[in-house]
Amino acid sequence: MNTTTKVITGFIAGASLGILTGILIAPNSSKKREQIADKTKDLKNRIVGSYGDVKKAYNKEVEAILNSGKSGIDSLKNTLKV
């Protein structure tokens, strides 16, 4: 597991615990609890969407680096052929 994944996982876990604590401490008003639950769902959806975007960008960069390395190796092989 790389550092970026650990940071994102930690952020999601921390946000989840904070949200859960907020729901448990919230006043007994069911309307307030529903509002908190709705905001929690919205936050979760935004975080999951952001994580997906970060993951796609990361994978795209890794792929570009791999392709660059492969091209360099192929070029070196062609140069060394006699």
C-alpha positions in Angstrom: 0.0 0.0 0.0 1.6 3.3 -1.1 1.7 6.5 0.9 -1.1 8.2 -1.1 -3.5 5.3 -0.5 -2.6 5.3 3.2 -3.3 9.1 3.5 -6.6 8.8 1.6 -7.7 5.8 3.7 -6.8 7.6 6.9 -8.7 10.7 5.8 -11.8 8.6 5.0 -11.6 6.7 8.3 -11.2 9.9 10.3 -14.0 11.6 8.5 -16.3 8.6 9.1 -15.5 8.5 12.8 -16.1 12.2 13.1 -19.4 11.9 11.3 -20.5 9.0 13.5 -19.6 10.9 16.6 -21.6 13.9 15.4 -24.6 11.7 14.8 -24.4 10.1 18.2 -23.9 13.4 20.0 -26.5 15.3 18.0 -29.7 16.4 19.8 -32.6 13.9 19.8 -34.4 15.8 17.1 -35.0 13.3 14.3 -35.0 16.2 11.8 -31.5 17.1 12.9 -30.4 13.5 12.6 -31.8 13.2 9.1 -30.0 16.4 8.1 -26.8 15.0 9.5 -27.3 11.7 7.7 -28.0 13.5 4.4 -24.9 15.6 4.7 -22.9 12.5 5.6 -24.0 10.8 2.5 -23.2 13.8 0.4 -19.7 14.0 2.0 -19.1 10.3 1.4 -20.1 10.6 -2.2 -17.8 13.5 -2.8 -14.9 11.7 -1.0 -15.4 8.5 -3.0 -15.6 10.5 -6.2 -12.4 12.4 -5.4 -10.6 9.2 -4.5 -11.6 7.7 -7.8 -10.3 10.8 -9.6 -7.0 10.6 -7.7 -6.6 6.9 -8.4 -7.2 7.4 -12.1 -4.7 10.2 -12.3 -2.1 8.1 -10.4 -2.7 5.1 -12.6 -2.4 7.3 -15.7 1.0 8.6 -14.5 2.3 5.1 -13.7 1.2 3.9 -17.1 3.0 6.8 -18.8 6.2 6.1 -16.8 6.0 2.4 -17.7 5.5 3.2 -21.4 8.5 5.6 -21.3 10.7 2.9 -19.7 9.6 0.3 -22.2 10.3 2.7 -25.1 13.8 3.4 -23.7 14.5 -0.3 -23.3 13.4 -1.1 -26.9 15.5 1.8 -28.2 18.5 0.5 -26.3 17.9 -3.0 -27.6 17.8 -1.7 -31.2 20.9 0.4 -30.7 22.9 -2.6 -29.3 21.9 -4.9 -32.1 24.7 -5.5 -34.6 
